[in-house]
Amino acid sequence: MASSSIDPRPHLRPHPLGHHALVLLCVLAHTALTGARVAVSLQALALGAPALGFGLLLASFAIVPTLGSLAIGRWIDRIGTRRPLLLGLAAQVSGLAAAALAPQSLVGLGAAAVLGGGGYSMALLALQSQLGRRDEPQRSAAFASFGIGTSVSIGLGPFIAGHGLSSAGAAFTFALLGLLPLAAAVGAGFGRRHLHARRGSAASQRAAAAAGGAVLRDPALRRILIADLLMALGWNANGFLLPLYATQQGWSAATVGDLGAAFGLGVGLVRLGSAAWRRRVGDWTTIRTTLISAGGCFALLPLLPALTWALLLQFVLGVGLGIALPSVMALLHAQSPAERQAETLGLRIVMLNASYLAVPLLLGGLGAAAGVSMLLWSLGGSLSIGAVWFRR
């Protein structure tokens, strides 16, 4: 009789800390990251940073996530989410504090980039792992809320950074951004008893290290990660190619901002209804729809050069790319082994950040040789072919 009271699936047992509280912590951390990227960029330009230094500074946001997320994910699988979450938020606070104390120094800005990017990736892995510790209906609702929350922080962080730099200066802006992960750390500290924590045995740690490539050897997980990488390619390529295409058309910087706002509006609106859409059509249909719609938008953009059409296509592209994140996260957690979920998420972050680093270099060289229009057509065709392949 005693054994009947034991939950045979403890990793799926709901935790008292609700998913809305976890999403709020993520929104605070993500707002600080997106704001720091803009603030570091603008402050570096104001200081007259050379082109190489400017590029290295921006790439520093992705160094730790690219090189360390897989190891961080394994660590979270071993010890739970509590300590990594608090440590990641502390790293974010430290980096932004360094920039606030030395806003006229590239060293201070570099600290904000390295510690901010690395700290956020650690906190994100911990929060996503915690969100996934639910049965399917609760997990789907949790990741739908996560998608809505991050769509808000995508625009809120740059807004805070831009207006803060214009009205109060760099030191105040970095200090204000640093208050966001500090607030998240305080909230996580109050709720730390409800965060998953365990200490793995030495044998389990050696087994996890020895099975390093097991995630990629799983065909189902490999398909999900490849689909996610294709969607990340579309997202990152749009951010890189859109200013080039707008400049080619002779449009102003304000117009580029309007196009970006149309994209963000599409992302935000579609995520409000993403849970209902997923229940109706399923996750893989959602992913294929994303790839087809994104491919069509990229292919049509050079053929419809009027600004009105470009605004509409950016909105549709935001709808297409925005709806797929909850599906990807739900599929990854459903397919991942129970004790390897954070490692799988870490591998995902490594792939996405590698794409973030590679897209400007790759597309920059190809664009110089073939032109922006040819790049857009090639990108659209590649994403559409991916949708057909996943239908098989």
Secondary structure, 3 states (H helix, E strand, C coil): CHHHHCCCCHHHCCCCCCHHHHHHHHHHHHHHHHHHHHHHHHHHHHCCCCHHHHHHHHHHHHHHHHHHHHHHHHHHHHHECHHHHHHHHHHHHHHHHHHHHCCCCHHHHHHHHHHHHHHHHHHHHHHHHHHCCCCHHHHHHHHHHHHHHHHHHHHHHHHHHHHHHHHCCHHHHHHHHHHHHHHHHHHHHHCHHHCCECCCCHHHHHHHHHCCCHHHHCHHHHHHHHHHHHHHHHHHHHHHHHHHHHHHCCCCHHHHHHHHHHHHHHHHHHHHCHHHHHHHHCHHHHHHHHHHHHHHHHHHHHHCCCHHHHHHHHHHHHHHHHCCHHHHHHHHHHHCCHHHHHHHHHHHHHHHHHHHHHHHHHHHHHHHHHCHHHHHHHHHHHHHHHHHHHHC
